[in-house]
Protein backbone atom coordinates (compact mmCIF):
# COMPACT_ATOMS: atom_id res chain seq x y z
CA UNK A 1 0.00 0.00 0.00
CA UNK A 2 1.40 3.37 -0.97
CA UNK A 3 2.04 6.20 1.43
CA UNK A 4 -0.45 8.21 -0.58
CA UNK A 5 -3.25 5.83 0.30
CA UNK A 6 -2.54 6.49 3.97
CA UNK A 7 -2.97 10.19 3.35
CA UNK A 8 -6.18 9.56 1.41
CA UNK A 9 -7.51 7.55 4.34
CA UNK A 10 -6.54 10.36 6.70
CA UNK A 11 -8.43 12.82 4.54
CA UNK A 12 -11.47 10.59 4.45
CA UNK A 13 -11.43 10.13 8.21
CA UNK A 14 -11.26 13.89 8.73
CA UNK A 15 -14.20 14.31 6.38
CA UNK A 16 -16.17 11.65 8.23
CA UNK A 17 -15.37 13.38 11.52
CA UNK A 18 -16.69 16.55 9.94
CA UNK A 19 -19.99 14.76 9.39
CA UNK A 20 -19.96 13.09 12.84
CA UNK A 21 -20.03 16.33 14.82
CA UNK A 22 -23.03 17.71 12.89
CA UNK A 23 -24.84 14.41 13.43
CA UNK A 24 -24.34 14.77 17.19
CA UNK A 25 -25.58 18.37 16.99
CA UNK A 26 -28.71 17.31 15.12
CA UNK A 27 -29.33 14.60 17.74
CA UNK A 28 -28.95 17.15 20.54
CA UNK A 29 -31.25 19.57 18.72
CA UNK A 30 -33.90 16.91 18.20
CA UNK A 31 -33.95 15.40 21.69
CA UNK A 32 -32.62 18.14 23.97
CA UNK A 33 -34.06 21.23 22.22
CA UNK A 34 -30.79 22.88 21.24
CA UNK A 35 -31.20 26.15 19.38
CA UNK A 36 -31.49 25.48 15.64
CA UNK A 37 -29.25 28.46 14.85
CA UNK A 38 -26.54 27.03 17.08
CA UNK A 39 -26.80 23.68 15.28
CA UNK A 40 -26.82 25.29 11.83
CA UNK A 41 -23.84 27.54 12.42
CA UNK A 42 -21.65 24.87 14.01
CA UNK A 43 -22.67 22.28 11.43
CA UNK A 44 -21.61 24.64 8.65
CA UNK A 45 -18.32 25.45 10.41
CA UNK A 46 -17.49 21.78 11.06
CA UNK A 47 -18.20 20.77 7.46
CA UNK A 48 -16.21 23.72 6.16
CA UNK A 49 -13.31 22.95 8.52
CA UNK A 50 -13.25 19.27 7.54
CA UNK A 51 -13.27 20.19 3.86
CA UNK A 52 -10.45 22.71 4.31
CA UNK A 53 -8.29 20.29 6.30
CA UNK A 54 -8.88 17.54 3.73
CA UNK A 55 -8.04 19.93 0.89
CA UNK A 56 -4.80 20.95 2.65
CA UNK A 57 -3.83 17.29 3.08
CA UNK A 58 -4.38 16.69 -0.63
CA UNK A 59 -2.29 19.75 -1.51
CA UNK A 60 0.68 18.58 0.57
CA UNK A 61 0.27 14.96 -0.52
CA UNK A 62 -0.04 15.88 -4.19
CA UNK A 63 3.38 14.63 -5.21
CA UNK A 64 2.89 11.33 -3.39
CA UNK A 65 -0.59 10.74 -4.77
CA UNK A 66 -0.01 11.40 -8.44
CA UNK A 67 3.61 10.29 -8.91
CA UNK A 68 4.49 6.64 -9.36
CA UNK A 69 6.97 5.70 -6.71
CA UNK A 70 9.60 3.50 -8.36
CA UNK A 71 11.27 2.74 -5.03
CA UNK A 72 8.13 1.03 -3.74
CA UNK A 73 7.81 -0.92 -6.98
CA UNK A 74 11.41 -2.11 -6.69
CA UNK A 75 10.85 -3.15 -3.07
CA UNK A 76 7.70 -5.00 -4.12
CA UNK A 77 9.58 -6.87 -6.86
CA UNK A 78 12.34 -7.79 -4.39
CA UNK A 79 9.72 -9.09 -1.96
CA UNK A 80 8.14 -11.21 -4.70
CA UNK A 81 11.55 -12.69 -5.59
CA UNK A 82 12.26 -13.41 -1.92
CA UNK A 83 8.91 -15.12 -1.46
CA UNK A 84 9.43 -17.24 -4.59
CA UNK A 85 12.82 -18.33 -3.25
CA UNK A 86 11.28 -19.15 0.12
CA UNK A 87 8.57 -21.25 -1.52
CA UNK A 88 11.18 -23.23 -3.45
CA UNK A 89 13.13 -23.91 -0.25
CA UNK A 90 9.97 -25.02 1.53
CA UNK A 91 9.13 -27.38 -1.32
CA UNK A 92 12.62 -28.94 -0.98
CA UNK A 93 12.13 -29.30 2.76
CA UNK A 94 8.76 -30.96 2.16
CA UNK A 95 10.32 -33.47 -0.24
CA UNK A 96 13.10 -34.24 2.25
CA UNK A 97 10.60 -34.73 5.06
CA UNK A 98 8.55 -37.11 2.91
CA UNK A 99 11.70 -39.15 2.21
CA UNK A 100 12.50 -39.25 5.93
CA UNK A 101 8.93 -40.33 6.69
CA UNK A 102 9.09 -43.11 4.10
CA UNK A 103 12.42 -44.27 5.49
CA UNK A 104 11.05 -44.36 9.01
CA UNK A 105 7.94 -46.26 7.92
CA UNK A 106 10.14 -48.86 6.18
CA UNK A 107 12.16 -49.35 9.38
CA UNK A 108 9.02 -50.24 11.39
N, C-alpha and C positions, 0 to 999 in steps of 0.2 A: 504494500500500500504506500502510495506516495505521500510525501510531507504535505503536499497541497491538499490531499483529501482530508488530512487532519484539520487544516485550516477551514476547509469547507464545512466540516462537521462542527467546528467551533462557531462559525457564522450561523449555521442552522440552529444550534442550541441557543445562541443569543436571540435569534428571531423568535424561537419558541418561548423563551423566557419573556420576551416582549409581549407575547400573546397570553402568557400565564397570569401576569399581574393584572391586566384588564379583566380577565375572567374572574379573578378573585374580587375585583372591584364591583363587577356586575352582580356577583353573588351577594356581596355585602349590601349593595343597593337594593336588591330584590327582597332579602330576608331581614335586614336590619335598618332599612329606611335611610340609607346614606343619601346625601344630596345628589341629585342627578347631574348638576353642574360639576361637582367635585369629581364624580366618576367620569364624566365626559372629558374634562380637562386632563386628568391624570392618565386616562386611557390614550388620548391623543399623544401626550408627552412620552409615554412608555413605548408606544409603537414607533414614534418618530426617533426616539433614542436608540431602540433596537435596530431600526433600519440604518441609522447613521453609523453605529458601531459595526454592523455587518458590512456596510459599504467601505468603511475604513480598513477592515480586515482584508477585503478583496483587493483594495488598492495596494496594500503592502505585500500581499501574497501574489500579486499579479505575475511576477516573473516565475514563481514556483508553479503556478497553476497552468500557465499556457506554454511554458518551455518543456521540452522533453529532456528529462534528466538522464544523460548517458551513463553517469556513474551508477545510478540505481539499476539500469539495465545490465551493466557489466556485472554488478554484484549478484543480480538474479541469475544470469547465465552461469556464473561461478558456482552458485548454490545448486543449480540443476546438475552441473557436472559432478559436484561432490556427492549429491544424492544418488546419481547413477552409479558412481564408483562404489558407494556404500551398499547399494542393492546387489551389485555383482559380488562383493565380498560376502554378503549374507547368503547369497545363493551357494557359494563355495562352502561356506560353513554348514549349510543345510545338507549338502551332498556328503560332506565328511561325517556329519552326525548320523546320517542314514547308513553309511558304511560301517561305522562303529556299532550301531544298533544291530545290523545284520550279523556282524562278527560276534557280538555278545549273544545273540539268539542261537547261533550255530554252536557256541560253546556249551549251552545248556543242555 
